[in-house]
Amino acid sequence: MLDNIHCENILFLDIETVSQYAGYEELPENLRILWDYKASLIAHDETYTPATLYDRAGIYAEFGKIVCISVGHIRDKHLRIKSFYGHDEKALLEEFADLLNKSYNRKESLLCAHNGKEFDFPFIARRMLVNGIRLPMTLNIAGCKPWDIKHLDTMELWKFGDYKSFTSLALLTTIFGIPSPKNDIQGNQVGAVYWQEGNLERIVNYCQKDVVAIVQLLKRYKGEELIADDDIIVV
């Protein structure tokens, strides 16, 4: 199947998300009540409280927001990386939607992410709707048959039909001999880097490394040579 997929038709992507507020105590009362209920569902035992669990809010589209979307596309053996980022979520989502509408609305266009079907793609779509942005064709999948959805997921491809476990991007890059993107921060540290350090550039750099890793992983799946560092261009 992968032999029929041409990397030039794929937009590779990764997102970074954080909680909508810096801390639990800053939540408006109506949202705090709803978070309290959510926290009661995800708490492992009574030692967990809504306040201590709030650092997980960023992984839920109802309580989180996107601060960076990094994308990559291959042209003439070069990988070009671009990021949409900032504190204004609506603005970065509008820019990303514009890219999809202009350049990735063809029948052969594909989106690719690691665990994208469970996280990146639905998170982006949900936050676009919350921000009043019309969904681009590649994300507007309601009612579509599975074979009509143009989404690739490097984690799903690795499962080969096995649904028992999650395999991280860091583990796959390690076993395939691909430089790891996790050499600075981990995903669960993004919220602290954003809210406590105020270091958005560090998050963008981390997100871009993930995109490169996803591209290289798909290359390995296809039995192709990795893209050389000199052929990776950040624009």
C-alpha positions as protocol buffer text, in pm:
chain_id: "A"
residue {
  index: 1
  type: MET
  ca { x: 0 y: 0 z: 0 }
}
residue {
  index: 2
  type: LEU
  ca { x: 277 y: 246 z: 89 }
}
residue {
  index: 3
  type: ASP
  ca { x: 427 y: 203 z: -258 }
}
residue {
  index: 4
  type: ASN
  ca { x: 123 y: 385 z: -395 }
}
residue {
  index: 5
  type: ILE
  ca { x: 168 y: 681 z: -161 }
}
residue {
  index: 6
  type: HIS
  ca { x: 381 y: 964 z: -299 }
}
residue {
  index: 7
  type: CYS
  ca { x: 545 y: 1180 z: -31 }
}
residue {
  index: 8
  type: GLU
  ca { x: 509 y: 1489 z: -252 }
}
residue {
  index: 9
  type: ASN
  ca { x: 130 y: 1472 z: -201 }
}
residue {
  index: 10
  type: ILE
  ca { x: 157 y: 1465 z: 179 }
}
residue {
  index: 11
  type: LEU
  ca { x: 146 y: 1751 z: 426 }
}
residue {
  index: 12
  type: PHE
  ca { x: 325 y: 1624 z: 738 }
}
residue {
  index: 13
  type: LEU
  ca { x: 226 y: 1798 z: 1059 }
}
residue {
  index: 14
  type: ASP
  ca { x: 248 y: 1811 z: 1435 }
}
residue {
  index: 15
  type: ILE
  ca { x: 75 y: 2033 z: 1689 }
}
residue {
  index: 16
  type: GLU
  ca { x: 158 y: 2159 z: 2035 }
}
residue {
  index: 17
  type: THR
  ca { x: -122 y: 2234 z: 2277 }
}
residue {
  index: 18
  type: VAL
  ca { x: -152 y: 2390 z: 2621 }
}
residue {
  index: 19
  type: SER
  ca { x: -429 y: 2459 z: 2870 }
}
residue {
  index: 20
  type: GLN
  ca { x: -641 y: 2765 z: 2797 }
}
residue {
  index: 21
  type: TYR
  ca { x: -548 y: 2916 z: 3132 }
}
residue {
  index: 22
  type: ALA
  ca { x: -218 y: 2923 z: 3318 }
}
residue {
  index: 23
  type: GLY
  ca { x: -359 y: 2745 z: 3621 }
}
residue {
  index: 24
  type: TYR
  ca { x: -669 y: 2589 z: 3771 }
}
residue {
  index: 25
  type: GLU
  ca { x: -736 y: 2890 z: 3990 }
}
residue {
  index: 26
  type: GLU
  ca { x: -773 y: 3110 z: 3681 }
}
residue {
  index: 27
  type: LEU
  ca { x: -1058 y: 2909 z: 3531 }
}
residue {
  index: 28
  type: PRO
  ca { x: -1391 y: 3095 z: 3509 }
}
residue {
  index: 29
  type: GLU
  ca { x: -1649 y: 2941 z: 3739 }
}
residue {
  index: 30
  type: ASN
  ca { x: -1855 y: 2781 z: 3461 }
}
residue {
  index: 31
  type: LEU
  ca { x: -1548 y: 2611 z: 3312 }
}
residue {
  index: 32
  type: ARG
  ca { x: -1412 y: 2518 z: 3654 }
}
residue {
  index: 33
  type: ILE
  ca { x: -1729 y: 2323 z: 3733 }
}
residue {
  index: 34
  type: LEU
  ca { x: -1701 y: 2138 z: 3403 }
}
residue {
  index: 35
  type: TRP
  ca { x: -1330 y: 2069 z: 3456 }
}
residue {
  index: 36
  type: ASP
  ca { x: -1403 y: 1936 z: 3804 }
}
residue {
  index: 37
  type: TYR
  ca { x: -1636 y: 1681 z: 3648 }
}
residue {
  index: 38
  type: LYS
  ca { x: -1383 y: 1591 z: 3379 }
}
residue {
  index: 39
  type: ALA
  ca { x: -1114 y: 1549 z: 3643 }
}
residue {
  index: 40
  type: SER
  ca { x: -1338 y: 1312 z: 3839 }
}
residue {
  index: 41
  type: LEU
  ca { x: -1349 y: 1087 z: 3533 }
}
residue {
  index: 42
  type: ILE
  ca { x: -974 y: 1076 z: 3471 }
}
residue {
  index: 43
  type: ALA
  ca { x: -850 y: 1065 z: 3831 }
}
residue {
  index: 44
  type: HIS
  ca { x: -687 y: 734 z: 3922 }
}
residue {
  index: 45
  type: ASP
  ca { x: -764 y: 766 z: 4293 }
}
residue {
  index: 46
  type: GLU
  ca { x: -863 y: 1019 z: 4558 }
}
residue {
  index: 47
  type: THR
  ca { x: -511 y: 1167 z: 4573 }
}
residue {
  index: 48
  type: TYR
  ca { x: -577 y: 1336 z: 4240 }
}
residue {
  index: 49
  type: THR
  ca { x: -770 y: 1664 z: 4250 }
}
residue {
  index: 50
  type: PRO
  ca { x: -901 y: 1892 z: 3974 }
}
residue {
  index: 51
  type: ALA
  ca { x: -619 y: 2134 z: 4053 }
}
residue {
  index: 52
  type: THR
  ca { x: -341 y: 1872 z: 4037 }
}
residue {
  index: 53
  type: LEU
  ca { x: -485 y: 1728 z: 3716 }
}
residue {
  index: 54
  type: TYR
  ca { x: -513 y: 2064 z: 3541 }
}
residue {
  index: 55
  type: ASP
  ca { x: -173 y: 2021 z: 3378 }
}
residue {
  index: 56
  type: ARG
  ca { x: -347 y: 1764 z: 3156 }
}
residue {
  index: 57
  type: ALA
  ca { x: -609 y: 2011 z: 3033 }
}
residue {
  index: 58
  type: GLY
  ca { x: -406 y: 2089 z: 2724 }
}
residue {
  index: 59
  type: ILE
  ca { x: -472 y: 1748 z: 2569 }
}
residue {
  index: 60
  type: TYR
  ca { x: -848 y: 1805 z: 2564 }
}
residue {
  index: 61
  type: ALA
  ca { x: -980 y: 2032 z: 2289 }
}
residue {
  index: 62
  type: GLU
  ca { x: -1258 y: 2160 z: 2518 }
}
residue {
  index: 63
  type: PHE
  ca { x: -1009 y: 2287 z: 2777 }
}
residue {
  index: 64
  type: GLY
  ca { x: -692 y: 2338 z: 2571 }
}
residue {
  index: 65
  type: LYS
  ca { x: -569 y: 2546 z: 2280 }
}
residue {
  index: 66
  type: ILE
  ca { x: -317 y: 2514 z: 1999 }
}
residue {
  index: 67
  type: VAL
  ca { x: -7 y: 2731 z: 2019 }
}
residue {
  index: 68
  type: CYS
  ca { x: 187 y: 2580 z: 1728 }
}
residue {
  index: 69
  type: ILE
  ca { x: 121 y: 2382 z: 1411 }
}
residue {
  index: 70
  type: SER
  ca { x: 437 y: 2283 z: 1226 }
}
residue {
  index: 71
  type: VAL
  ca { x: 409 y: 2140 z: 876 }
}
residue {
  index: 72
  type: GLY
  ca { x: 649 y: 1985 z: 628 }
}
residue {
  index: 73
  type: HIS
  ca { x: 627 y: 1906 z: 259 }
}
residue {
  index: 74
  type: ILE
  ca { x: 873 y: 1744 z: 22 }
}
residue {
  index: 75
  type: ARG
  ca { x: 962 y: 1908 z: -309 }
}
residue {
  index: 76
  type: ASP
  ca { x: 1253 y: 1807 z: -530 }
}
residue {
  index: 77
  type: LYS
  ca { x: 1403 y: 1592 z: -252 }
}
residue {
  index: 78
  type: HIS
  ca { x: 1402 y: 1888 z: -12 }
}
residue {
  index: 79
  type: LEU
  ca { x: 1193 y: 1896 z: 304 }
}
residue {
  index: 80
  type: ARG
  ca { x: 1053 y: 2240 z: 374 }
}
residue {
  index: 81
  type: ILE
  ca { x: 930 y: 2314 z: 725 }
}
residue {
  index: 82
  type: LYS
  ca { x: 696 y: 2598 z: 821 }
}
residue {
  index: 83
  type: SER
  ca { x: 525 y: 2679 z: 1149 }
}
residue {
  index: 84
  type: PHE
  ca { x: 207 y: 2861 z: 1239 }
}
residue {
  index: 85
  type: TYR
  ca { x: 235 y: 2975 z: 1598 }
}
residue {
  index: 86
  type: GLY
  ca { x: 144 y: 3245 z: 1845 }
}
residue {
  index: 87
  type: HIS
  ca { x: -75 y: 3333 z: 2138 }
}
residue {
  index: 88
  type: ASP
  ca { x: -372 y: 3408 z: 1910 }
}
residue {
  index: 89
  type: GLU
  ca { x: -508 y: 3061 z: 1836 }
}
residue {
  index: 90
  type: LYS
  ca { x: -771 y: 3182 z: 1590 }
}
residue {
  index: 91
  type: ALA
  ca { x: -514 y: 3367 z: 1381 }
}
residue {
  index: 92
  type: LEU
  ca { x: -279 y: 3069 z: 1349 }
}
residue {
  index: 93
  type: LEU
  ca { x: -570 y: 2835 z: 1269 }
}
residue {
  index: 94
  type: GLU
  ca { x: -693 y: 3072 z: 998 }
}
residue {
  index: 95
  type: GLU
  ca { x: -348 y: 3072 z: 841 }
}
residue {
  index: 96
  type: PHE
  ca { x: -331 y: 2694 z: 854 }
}
residue {
  index: 97
  type: ALA
  ca { x: -681 y: 2660 z: 707 }
}
residue {
  index: 98
  type: ASP
  ca { x: -579 y: 2893 z: 426 }
}
residue {
  index: 99
  type: LEU
  ca { x: -282 y: 2667 z: 346 }
}
residue {
  index: 100
  type: LEU
  ca { x: -505 y: 2358 z: 334 }
}
residue {
  index: 101
  type: ASN
  ca { x: -767 y: 2530 z: 119 }
}
residue {
  index: 102
  type: LYS
  ca { x: -514 y: 2662 z: -130 }
}
residue {
  index: 103
  type: SER
  ca { x: -264 y: 2379 z: -157 }
}
residue {
  index: 104
  type: TYR
  ca { x: -409 y: 2058 z: -10 }
}
residue {
  index: 105
  type: ASN
  ca { x: -764 y: 2038 z: -142 }
}
residue {
  index: 106
  type: ARG
  ca { x: -693 y: 1796 z: -426 }
}
residue {
  index: 107
  type: LYS
  ca { x: -812 y: 1436 z: -438 }
}
residue {
  index: 108
  type: GLU
  ca { x: -457 y: 1307 z: -398 }
}
residue {
  index: 109
  type: SER
  ca { x: -369 y: 1535 z: -103 }
}
residue {
  index: 110
  type: LEU
  ca { x: -294 y: 1363 z: 230 }
}
residue {
  index: 111
  type: LEU
  ca { x: -228 y: 1472 z: 587 }
}
residue {
  index: 112
  type: CYS
  ca { x: 18 y: 1273 z: 798 }
}
residue {
  index: 113
  type: ALA
  ca { x: 93 y: 1285 z: 1171 }
}
residue {
  index: 114
  type: HIS
  ca { x: 197 y: 1046 z: 1447 }
}
residue {
  index: 115
  type: ASN
  ca { x: -115 y: 947 z: 1641 }
}
residue {
  index: 116
  type: GLY
  ca { x: -283 y: 1204 z: 1420 }
}
residue {
  index: 117
  type: LYS
  ca { x: -613 y: 1020 z: 1394 }
}
residue {
  index: 118
  type: GLU
  ca { x: -653 y: 1013 z: 1770 }
}
residue {
  index: 119
  type: PHE
  ca { x: -509 y: 1355 z: 1849 }
}
residue {
  index: 120
  type: ASP
  ca { x: -380 y: 1607 z: 1594 }
}
residue {
  index: 121
  type: PHE
  ca { x: -651 y: 1592 z: 1327 }
}
residue {
  index: 122
  type: PRO
  ca { x: -956 y: 1593 z: 1558 }
}
residue {
  index: 123
  type: PHE
  ca { x: -797 y: 1851 z: 1790 }
}
residue {
  index: 124
  type: ILE
  ca { x: -738 y: 2091 z: 1500 }
}
residue {
  index: 125
  type: ALA
  ca { x: -1089 y: 2038 z: 1363 }
}
residue {
  index: 126
  type: ARG
  ca { x: -1252 y: 2093 z: 1702 }
}
residue {
  index: 127
  type: ARG
  ca { x: -1056 y: 2409 z: 1774 }
}
residue {
  index: 128
  type: MET
  ca { x: -1139 y: 2545 z: 1428 }
}
residue {
  index: 129
  type: LEU
  ca { x: -1508 y: 2498 z: 1498 }
}
residue {
  index: 130
  type: VAL
  ca { x: -1476 y: 2662 z: 1840 }
}
residue {
  index: 131
  type: ASN
  ca { x: -1306 y: 2959 z: 1673 }
}
residue {
  index: 132
  type: GLY
  ca { x: -1572 y: 2985 z: 1402 }
}
residue {
  index: 133
  type: ILE
  ca { x: -1348 y: 2868 z: 1118 }
}
residue {
  index: 134
  type: ARG
  ca { x: -1499 y: 2670 z: 831 }
}
residue {
  index: 135
  type: LEU
  ca { x: -1334 y: 2327 z: 809 }
}
residue {
  index: 136
  type: PRO
  ca { x: -1109 y: 2270 z: 505 }
}
residue {
  index: 137
  type: MET
  ca { x: -1199 y: 1968 z: 291 }
}
residue {
  index: 138
  type: THR
  ca { x: -920 y: 1751 z: 432 }
}
residue {
  index: 139
  type: LEU
  ca { x: -1054 y: 1793 z: 787 }
}
residue {
  index: 140
  type: ASN
  ca { x: -1426 y: 1791 z: 711 }
}
residue {
  index: 141
  type: ILE
  ca { x: -1468 y: 1415 z: 740 }
}
residue {
  index: 142
  type: ALA
  ca { x: -1813 y: 1382 z: 900 }
}
residue {
  index: 143
  type: GLY
  ca { x: -2006 y: 1113 z: 712 }
}
residue {
  index: 144
  type: CYS
  ca { x: -1706 y: 1009 z: 503 }
}
residue {
  index: 145
  type: LYS
  ca { x: -1631 y: 644 z: 444 }
}
residue {
  index: 146
  type: PRO
  ca { x: -1299 y: 534 z: 603 }
}
residue {
  index: 147
  type: TRP
  ca { x: -1132 y: 487 z: 264 }
}
residue {
  index: 148
  type: ASP
  ca { x: -1228 y: 842 z: 162 }
}
residue {
  index: 149
  type: ILE
  ca { x: -1053 y: 1005 z: 459 }
}
residue {
  index: 150
  type: LYS
  ca { x: -715 y: 1137 z: 344 }
}
residue {
  index: 151
  type: HIS
  ca { x: -532 y: 1096 z: 674 }
}
residue {
  index: 152
  type: LEU
  ca { x: -214 y: 897 z: 733 }
}
residue {
  index: 153
  type: ASP
  ca { x: -100 y: 805 z: 1082 }
}
residue {
  index: 154
  type: THR
  ca { x: 253 y: 672 z: 1133 }
}
residue {
  index: 155
  type: MET
  ca { x: 149 y: 513 z: 1462 }
}
residue {
  index: 156
  type: GLU
  ca { x: -148 y: 336 z: 1304 }
}
residue {
  index: 157
  type: LEU
  ca { x: 68 y: 216 z: 1016 }
}
residue {
  index: 158
  type: TRP
  ca { x: 306 y: 58 z: 1269 }
}
residue {
  index: 159
  type: LYS
  ca { x: 21 y: -135 z: 1435 }
}
residue {
  index: 160
  type: PHE
  ca { x: -56 y: -351 z: 1130 }
}
residue {
  index: 161
  type: GLY
  ca { x: -403 y: -407 z: 1273 }
}
residue {
  index: 162
  type: ASP
  ca { x: -284 y: -453 z: 1634 }
}
residue {
  index: 163
  type: TYR
  ca { x: -482 y: -220 z: 1862 }
}
residue {
  index: 164
  type: LYS
  ca { x: -331 y: -320 z: 2196 }
}
residue {
  index: 165
  type: SER
  ca { x: -78 y: -48 z: 2256 }
}
residue {
  index: 166
  type: PHE
  ca { x: 51 y: 303 z: 2191 }
}
residue {
  index: 167
  type: THR
  ca { x: 396 y: 326 z: 2033 }
}
residue {
  index: 168
  type: SER
  ca { x: 565 y: 662 z: 2081 }
}
residue {
  index: 169
  type: LEU
  ca { x: 744 y: 856 z: 1811 }
}
residue {
  index: 170
  type: ALA
  ca { x: 1055 y: 857 z: 2031 }
}
residue {
  index: 171
  type: LEU
  ca { x: 1061 y: 477 z: 2048 }
}
residue {
  index: 172
  type: LEU
  ca { x: 1010 y: 433 z: 1674 }
}
residue {
  index: 173
  type: THR
  ca { x: 1278 y: 685 z: 1580 }
}
residue {
  index: 174
  type: THR
  ca { x: 1517 y: 505 z: 1813 }
}
residue {
  index: 175
  type: ILE
  ca { x: 1464 y: 156 z: 1671 }
}
residue {
  index: 176
  type: PHE
  ca { x: 1479 y: 287 z: 1314 }
}
residue {
  index: 177
  type: GLY
  ca { x: 1801 y: 479 z: 1376 }
}
residue {
  index: 178
  type: ILE
  ca { x: 1645 y: 821 z: 1323 }
}
residue {
  index: 179
  type: PRO
  ca { x: 1773 y: 1117 z: 1529 }
}
residue {
  index: 180
  type: SER
  ca { x: 1527 y: 1164 z: 1815 }
}
residue {
  index: 181
  type: PRO
  ca { x: 1321 y: 1485 z: 1832 }
}
residue {
  index: 182
  type: LYS
  ca { x: 1295 y: 1447 z: 2211 }
}
residue {
  index: 183
  type: ASN
  ca { x: 1638 y: 1594 z: 2292 }
}
residue {
  index: 184
  type: ASP
  ca { x: 1510 y: 1912 z: 2455 }
}
residue {
  index: 185
  type: ILE
  ca { x: 1164 y: 1893 z: 2608 }
}
residue {
  index: 186
  type: GLN
  ca { x: 899 y: 1623 z: 2639 }
}
residue {
  index: 187
  type: GLY
  ca { x: 537 y: 1660 z: 2538 }
}
residue {
  index: 188
  type: ASN
  ca { x: 417 y: 1682 z: 2898 }
}
residue {
  index: 189
  type: GLN
  ca { x: 650 y: 1977 z: 2958 }
}
residue {
  index: 190
  type: VAL
  ca { x: 509 y: 2201 z: 2684 }
}
residue {
  index: 191
  type: GLY
  ca { x: 252 y: 2362 z: 2913 }
}
residue {
  index: 192
  type: ALA
  ca { x: 516 y: 2465 z: 3166 }
}
residue {
  index: 193
  type: VAL
  ca { x: 746 y: 2599 z: 2893 }
}
residue {
  index: 194
  type: TYR
  ca { x: 458 y: 2808 z: 2760 }
}
residue {
  index: 195
  type: TRP
  ca { x: 296 y: 2936 z: 3078 }
}
residue {
  index: 196
  type: GLN
  ca { x: 593 y: 2949 z: 3317 }
}
residue {
  index: 197
  type: GLU
  ca { x: 891 y: 3015 z: 3089 }
}
residue {
  index: 198
  type: GLY
  ca { x: 701 y: 3205 z: 2820 }
}
residue {
  index: 199
  type: ASN
  ca { x: 933 y: 3041 z: 2567 }
}
residue {
  index: 200
  type: LEU
  ca { x: 718 y: 2991 z: 2257 }
}
residue {
  index: 201
  type: GLU
  ca { x: 1020 y: 2970 z: 2027 }
}
residue {
  index: 202
  type: ARG
  ca { x: 1144 y: 2665 z: 2217 }
}
residue {
  index: 203
  type: ILE
  ca { x: 807 y: 2498 z: 2164 }
}
residue {
  index: 204
  type: VAL
  ca { x: 813 y: 2579 z: 1792 }
}
residue {
  index: 205
  type: ASN
  ca { x: 1160 y: 2428 z: 1757 }
}
residue {
  index: 206
  type: TYR
  ca { x: 1042 y: 2113 z: 1937 }
}
residue {
  index: 207
  type: CYS
  ca { x: 735 y: 2088 z: 1714 }
}
residue {
  index: 208
  type: GLN
  ca { x: 943 y: 2124 z: 1398 }
}
residue {
  index: 209
  type: LYS
  ca { x: 1173 y: 1843 z: 1509 }
}
residue {
  index: 210
  type: ASP
  ca { x: 870 y: 1618 z: 1549 }
}
residue {
  index: 211
  type: VAL
  ca { x: 763 y: 1691 z: 1191 }
}
residue {
  index: 212
  type: VAL
  ca { x: 1109 y: 1599 z: 1062 }
}
residue {
  index: 213
  type: ALA
  ca { x: 1096 y: 1276 z: 1263 }
}
residue {
  index: 214
  type: ILE
  ca { x: 754 y: 1186 z: 1118 }
}
residue {
  index: 215
  type: VAL
  ca { x: 879 y: 1243 z: 764 }
}
residue {
  index: 216
  type: GLN
  ca { x: 1188 y: 1030 z: 824 }
}
residue {
  index: 217
  type: LEU
  ca { x: 978 y: 755 z: 986 }
}
residue {
  index: 218
  type: LEU
  ca { x: 749 y: 731 z: 684 }
}
residue {
  index: 219
  type: LYS
  ca { x: 1059 y: 719 z: 464 }
}
residue {
  index: 220
  type: ARG
  ca { x: 1179 y: 419 z: 665 }
}
residue {
  index: 221
  type: TYR
  ca { x: 839 y: 253 z: 631 }
}
residue {
  index: 222
  type: LYS
  ca { x: 864 y: 294 z: 254 }
}
residue {
  index: 223
  type: GLY
  ca { x: 1220 y: 158 z: 247 }
}
residue {
  index: 224
  type: GLU
  ca { x: 1358 y: 488 z: 121 }
}
residue {
  index: 225
  type: GLU
  ca { x: 1667 y: 688 z: 214 }
}
residue {
  index: 226
  type: LEU
  ca { x: 1632 y: 945 z: 490 }
}
residue {
  index: 227
  type: ILE
  ca { x: 1635 y: 1310 z: 393 }
}
residue {
  index: 228
  type: ALA
  ca { x: 1978 y: 1460 z: 456 }
}
residue {
  index: 229
  type: ASP
  ca { x: 2010 y: 1739 z: 711 }
}
residue {
  index: 230
  type: ASP
  ca { x: 2133 y: 1974 z: 437 }
}
residue {
  index: 231
  type: ASP
  ca { x: 1809 y: 1915 z: 247 }
}
residue {
  index: 232
  type: ILE
  ca { x: 1586 y: 2024 z: 539 }
}
residue {
  index: 233
  type: ILE
  ca { x: 1489 y: 2388 z: 507 }
}
residue {
  index: 234
  type: VAL
  ca { x: 1295 y: 2591 z: 765 }
}
residue {
  index: 235
  type: VAL
  ca { x: 1099 y: 2872 z: 596 }
}
